Amino acid sequence: MEKEEFITKIINSVDGIVKATPKDIIFEKIEQRILDSEISKGKFWLIAASIVLIISLNILFLTEKIDSNDSNLASFEFSIHKDNQLYKLP
């Protein structure tokens, strides 16, 4: 019974809370700052081109890294298949 009363008390604790509203002058200042901080089209396209360039370079380097790992793995496989020994005997 105590648990139910506690839950009810917690749920009812938010009754009567009023949503905060800013004064009109402050709200207008905030809106004006948002409008003033817009990014120009030139900056937008520069940022977009930079992102595309970074992604392209990452893909290029990753594919190059994968190709080099494949060649290392192939040479290792060739050395194993040549004498069928995984470990070299002394």
CORZI-V213436 format. One record per pair of residues at least 12 apart in sequence whose C-alpha atoms are under 10 Angstrom apart, sorted by the first residue. I is the first residue (numbers start at 1). GAP is how many residues later the second one is. Records with the same first field share a line. If there is no record, write none. Layout:
# CORZI-V213436
I->GAP + GAP
This chain:
# CORZI-V213436
none
